[in-house]
């Protein structure tokens, strides 16, 4: 039985010629011919039609000129390029009638803009105020305002109201103890203005025509976000509506639960935040009062419950039942 041994595969890169093929092709061009036996070391030469048999001597191979070989290889590539170009022209012609439609400029809408510094924040709010035509919703946490702040708010608010825009504002209950803020509320209150107060509110919020909203992005309020994404603005408007439904109109008395064991409604709110683990500064900020007032209330709670330490105070609050509405009488 005869066994044939397969010739090992000729290693070859992705280029037309391997190193050995390049060397032999150069030698064939130099000498004008190449022995067929040598060409066996680089079969890519024949496969690429760079060598052809010598008609006068079958033991030799003649090289094809480089220019002819290059032209032979470029021809199919150039043909493909031409076909691609024709296809590109056809695509351009097909889409050309739609270009005028899709090229119409659309109004630029920035879903969120970061505003840094008082000047830029106020400028953006002033612009939104001037563009507002229907409704303003605002949440103003904290207690009383300074005279300068109230005068600026009065000027801005009156300009909006003169255009027939409705305005609803949420303050915290603590503003009821500020004569300046109450006087401002009385001056601006008209048929299209409503003011309510709530014990706790979210941070500052302004919504104009339910299309643009402003919220603080940092505790010091030196950075704000201008929001114009419709879904997000509508979500904030719904949050406002929920707070509004729980708030008390300014001219009505706050419906605090009756005093329990000498603990007032405000002090019960402070007690609740204490046992939740909030520090004095955070409690004061959430309830719209200064830290000194907050600590004075905490001292009264401790005295009423007989607490001798801050750690004991939390335990006594939990045991006293003052936060249980069923036990408040």
C-alpha positions as CSV (number, residue, x, y, z in Angstrom):
1,X,0.0,0.0,0.0
2,X,1.4,3.4,-1.0
3,X,1.1,6.2,1.5
4,X,1.1,9.8,0.2
5,X,2.4,12.4,2.5
6,X,0.6,15.8,2.3
7,X,2.9,18.7,1.7
8,X,2.8,21.1,4.7
9,X,0.6,24.1,4.2
10,X,2.5,27.2,3.0
11,X,2.4,29.8,5.7
12,X,1.1,33.0,4.3
13,X,0.0,36.4,5.7
14,X,-3.0,38.4,4.5
15,X,-0.9,40.4,2.0
16,X,-0.5,39.1,-1.6
17,X,3.0,37.9,-1.0
18,X,4.8,36.3,1.9
19,X,8.4,37.3,2.6
20,X,9.8,34.3,0.6
21,X,7.4,35.1,-2.3
22,X,8.6,38.8,-2.3
23,X,12.2,37.7,-2.4
24,X,11.7,35.3,-5.2
25,X,9.6,37.7,-7.3
26,X,12.3,40.3,-7.0
27,X,14.9,37.8,-8.1
28,X,12.7,36.7,-11.1
29,X,12.3,40.4,-12.2
30,X,16.1,40.9,-11.9
31,X,17.1,37.7,-13.8
32,X,14.1,37.7,-16.1
33,X,13.2,34.2,-15.0
34,X,13.0,31.8,-12.0
35,X,13.6,28.1,-11.8
36,X,10.3,26.2,-11.3
37,X,11.9,24.2,-8.4
38,X,12.6,27.5,-6.5
39,X,9.1,28.7,-7.0
40,X,7.8,25.6,-5.1
41,X,9.0,27.3,-1.9
42,X,6.5,30.1,-2.5
43,X,3.4,28.8,-4.3
44,X,1.7,32.1,-3.8
45,X,3.7,33.4,-6.8
46,X,1.9,31.1,-9.2
47,X,-1.4,31.4,-7.4
48,X,-1.2,35.1,-7.7
49,X,-0.3,34.9,-11.4
50,X,2.9,36.7,-10.8
51,X,4.8,34.0,-12.6
52,X,3.8,32.1,-15.8
53,X,5.5,29.1,-17.5
54,X,8.3,29.8,-19.9
55,X,7.0,28.7,-23.4
56,X,10.5,27.8,-24.4
57,X,11.6,25.8,-21.4
58,X,9.1,24.2,-18.9
59,X,11.8,24.2,-16.1
60,X,11.6,28.0,-15.9
61,X,9.0,30.6,-15.0
62,X,8.8,34.1,-16.3
63,X,7.7,37.0,-14.1
64,X,4.7,39.2,-15.0
65,X,5.7,42.9,-14.9
66,X,4.8,44.8,-11.7
67,X,2.7,47.3,-13.5
68,X,0.6,44.6,-15.2
69,X,0.2,42.7,-12.0
70,X,-0.9,45.8,-10.1
71,X,-3.4,46.8,-12.8
72,X,-4.8,43.3,-12.7
73,X,-5.4,43.5,-8.9
74,X,-6.7,47.1,-8.9
75,X,-9.3,46.5,-11.6
76,X,-11.8,44.6,-9.4
77,X,-11.2,47.0,-6.5
78,X,-11.9,50.1,-8.7
79,X,-14.9,48.4,-10.2
80,X,-16.3,47.8,-6.7
81,X,-15.5,51.4,-5.8
82,X,-17.5,52.6,-8.8
83,X,-20.4,50.4,-7.8
84,X,-20.3,51.8,-4.3
85,X,-20.3,55.4,-5.6
86,X,-23.2,54.7,-7.8
87,X,-25.1,53.2,-4.9
88,X,-24.2,56.3,-2.8
89,X,-25.6,58.5,-5.5
90,X,-28.8,56.5,-5.6
91,X,-29.2,56.7,-1.8
92,X,-28.6,60.5,-1.9
93,X,-31.3,60.9,-4.7
94,X,-33.7,58.7,-2.7
95,X,-33.4,60.7,0.6
96,X,-33.0,64.2,-1.0
97,X,-36.8,64.9,-1.0
98,X,-37.0,64.3,2.8
99,X,-34.0,66.5,3.7
100,X,-36.1,69.7,3.6
101,X,-38.5,68.2,6.1
102,X,-36.0,66.8,8.6
103,X,-33.7,69.9,8.3
104,X,-36.3,72.3,9.8
105,X,-34.8,73.8,13.0
106,X,-36.4,72.6,16.2
107,X,-36.5,74.7,19.3
108,X,-33.6,73.8,21.6
109,X,-34.7,72.3,24.9
110,X,-32.3,71.7,27.7
111,X,-33.7,69.1,30.1
112,X,-31.5,70.3,32.9
113,X,-29.2,73.4,33.3
114,X,-26.9,73.9,36.2
115,X,-27.0,77.5,37.5
116,X,-24.1,78.6,39.7
117,X,-24.0,81.8,41.8
118,X,-26.8,84.1,43.0
119,X,-26.6,86.4,39.9
120,X,-27.2,83.6,37.4
121,X,-29.8,81.9,39.4
122,X,-31.8,85.1,39.8
123,X,-31.4,85.9,36.1
124,X,-32.9,82.6,35.1
125,X,-35.8,82.9,37.6
126,X,-36.5,86.5,36.4
127,X,-36.6,85.2,32.8
128,X,-39.0,82.4,33.7
129,X,-41.1,84.9,35.6
130,X,-41.3,87.2,32.6
131,X,-42.3,84.3,30.3
132,X,-44.9,82.9,32.7
133,X,-48.5,83.3,31.5
134,X,-50.7,81.1,33.6
135,X,-49.5,79.7,37.0
136,X,-46.7,79.9,39.5
137,X,-46.3,77.3,42.3
138,X,-43.7,78.0,45.0
139,X,-42.4,76.3,48.1
140,X,-40.5,78.6,50.5
141,X,-39.1,76.7,53.5
142,X,-37.9,78.4,56.6
143,X,-39.3,81.2,58.8
144,X,-39.4,84.9,58.4
145,X,-37.6,86.7,55.5
146,X,-35.4,89.8,55.6
147,X,-36.9,93.1,54.4
148,X,-34.7,93.1,51.2
149,X,-35.8,89.6,50.3
150,X,-39.5,90.5,50.9
151,X,-39.3,93.7,48.8
152,X,-37.7,91.9,45.9
153,X,-40.3,89.1,46.1
154,X,-43.1,91.7,46.3
155,X,-41.8,93.5,43.2
156,X,-41.5,90.2,41.2
157,X,-44.8,88.8,42.4
158,X,-46.8,92.0,41.7
159,X,-45.5,92.0,38.1
160,X,-46.7,88.4,37.6
161,X,-50.1,89.1,39.2
162,X,-50.7,92.2,37.0
163,X,-50.7,89.8,34.0
164,X,-53.5,87.7,35.6
165,X,-51.2,84.8,36.5
166,X,-52.4,82.7,39.5
167,X,-49.9,82.1,42.3
168,X,-49.9,79.5,45.1
169,X,-47.2,79.6,47.8
170,X,-46.4,77.1,50.6
171,X,-44.6,78.4,53.6
172,X,-43.9,76.7,56.9
173,X,-45.9,77.4,60.1
174,X,-43.0,79.3,61.6
175,X,-43.5,82.2,59.2
176,X,-46.7,82.9,61.1
177,X,-44.5,84.3,63.8
178,X,-42.8,86.8,61.4
179,X,-44.6,90.1,61.3
180,X,-42.6,91.2,58.2
181,X,-43.5,88.0,56.3
182,X,-47.2,88.3,57.4
183,X,-47.3,91.9,56.2
184,X,-45.8,90.8,52.8
185,X,-48.5,88.1,52.5
186,X,-51.2,90.6,53.3
187,X,-50.0,93.0,50.6
188,X,-49.7,90.4,47.9
189,X,-52.8,88.5,48.8
190,X,-55.5,89.0,46.1
191,X,-58.1,86.9,44.4
192,X,-55.5,85.0,42.3
193,X,-53.0,84.4,45.2
194,X,-53.3,81.7,47.8
195,X,-50.9,81.1,50.7
196,X,-50.8,78.1,52.9
197,X,-48.5,76.9,55.6
198,X,-47.2,73.4,56.6
199,X,-45.1,72.2,59.4
200,X,-42.5,70.5,57.1
201,X,-42.0,71.0,53.4
202,X,-39.5,70.0,50.8
203,X,-36.7,72.3,49.9
204,X,-37.2,75.5,47.9
205,X,-39.2,74.9,44.7
206,X,-40.5,77.2,41.9
207,X,-42.6,76.0,39.0
208,X,-43.7,78.2,36.2
209,X,-46.6,77.2,33.9
210,X,-45.6,73.5,34.7
211,X,-43.0,73.8,32.0
212,X,-39.9,74.9,34.0
213,X,-38.9,74.3,37.6
214,X,-36.1,75.5,39.8
215,X,-34.7,73.5,42.7
216,X,-31.5,74.0,44.8
217,X,-28.6,71.7,44.1
218,X,-26.5,72.5,47.2
219,X,-27.3,73.3,50.8
220,X,-25.8,76.8,50.6
221,X,-28.1,77.5,47.6
222,X,-25.3,78.8,45.5
223,X,-26.1,76.1,42.9
224,X,-29.5,75.5,41.4
225,X,-31.0,73.3,38.7
226,X,-33.3,74.6,36.0
227,X,-35.5,71.7,34.9
228,X,-37.4,71.6,31.6
229,X,-37.9,67.9,31.2
230,X,-41.8,67.6,31.0
231,X,-42.1,64.4,33.1
232,X,-39.8,65.6,35.8
233,X,-41.5,69.0,36.1
234,X,-45.0,67.3,36.2
235,X,-43.7,65.0,39.0
236,X,-42.6,68.0,41.0
237,X,-46.0,69.7,40.4
238,X,-47.7,66.6,41.8
239,X,-45.4,66.7,44.9
240,X,-46.5,70.3,45.4
241,X,-50.2,69.4,45.1
242,X,-49.8,66.7,47.7
243,X,-48.2,69.2,50.1
244,X,-50.8,71.8,49.3
245,X,-53.7,69.4,50.2
246,X,-52.2,68.9,53.6
247,X,-51.4,72.6,54.3
248,X,-53.4,75.2,56.3
249,X,-54.6,78.4,54.6
250,X,-52.7,81.4,56.1
251,X,-55.9,83.0,57.5
252,X,-56.9,79.9,59.4
253,X,-55.5,78.7,62.7
254,X,-53.0,75.8,62.5
255,X,-54.8,72.6,63.7
256,X,-52.2,71.5,66.2
257,X,-53.2,68.5,68.3
258,X,-54.0,69.4,72.0
259,X,-51.1,69.8,74.4
260,X,-50.1,66.5,75.9
261,X,-48.2,66.5,79.2
262,X,-47.2,70.1,78.6
263,X,-45.8,69.3,75.1
264,X,-47.1,71.5,72.3
265,X,-47.6,70.4,68.7
266,X,-44.4,72.0,67.5
267,X,-42.5,70.2,70.3
268,X,-44.1,66.9,69.3
269,X,-42.7,67.4,65.8
270,X,-39.3,68.1,67.3
271,X,-39.6,65.0,69.5
272,X,-40.4,62.9,66.5
273,X,-37.4,64.1,64.6
274,X,-35.2,63.6,67.7
275,X,-36.0,59.9,68.0
276,X,-35.4,59.5,64.2
277,X,-31.8,60.5,64.9
278,X,-31.7,64.1,63.4
279,X,-29.3,66.6,64.9
280,X,-30.5,70.0,66.1
281,X,-29.4,71.9,63.0
282,X,-31.3,69.4,60.7
283,X,-34.4,69.6,62.9
284,X,-34.3,73.4,62.8
285,X,-33.9,73.5,59.1
286,X,-36.8,71.1,58.5
287,X,-39.2,73.0,60.7
288,X,-38.1,76.4,59.5
289,X,-36.8,77.8,62.7
290,X,-33.4,78.9,63.9
291,X,-31.2,76.5,65.9
292,X,-31.5,78.5,69.2
293,X,-35.3,78.3,69.1
294,X,-35.1,74.6,68.3
295,X,-32.8,73.9,71.3
296,X,-35.1,75.9,73.6
297,X,-38.0,73.6,72.6
298,X,-35.8,70.6,73.2
299,X,-35.0,71.9,76.7
300,X,-38.7,72.3,77.4
301,X,-39.4,68.7,76.2
302,X,-36.6,67.4,78.5
303,X,-38.0,69.3,81.4
304,X,-41.5,68.1,80.9
305,X,-40.4,64.5,80.7
306,X,-37.9,64.7,83.5
307,X,-34.9,63.9,81.3
308,X,-31.4,64.4,82.7
309,X,-29.5,63.7,79.4
310,X,-29.9,63.7,75.7
311,X,-29.6,59.9,75.5
312,X,-32.3,59.5,78.2
313,X,-34.5,62.0,76.4
314,X,-35.0,59.7,73.3
315,X,-36.0,56.8,75.6
316,X,-38.5,58.9,77.6
317,X,-40.1,60.3,74.4
318,X,-40.7,56.8,73.1
319,X,-42.1,55.7,76.5
320,X,-44.3,58.8,77.1
321,X,-46.7,58.2,74.3
322,X,-46.7,61.8,73.2
323,X,-46.2,60.8,69.6
324,X,-49.1,58.4,69.7
325,X,-52.1,60.2,68.3
326,X,-54.5,57.9,70.1
327,X,-53.0,58.9,73.4
328,X,-53.0,62.7,72.8
329,X,-55.8,64.3,74.8
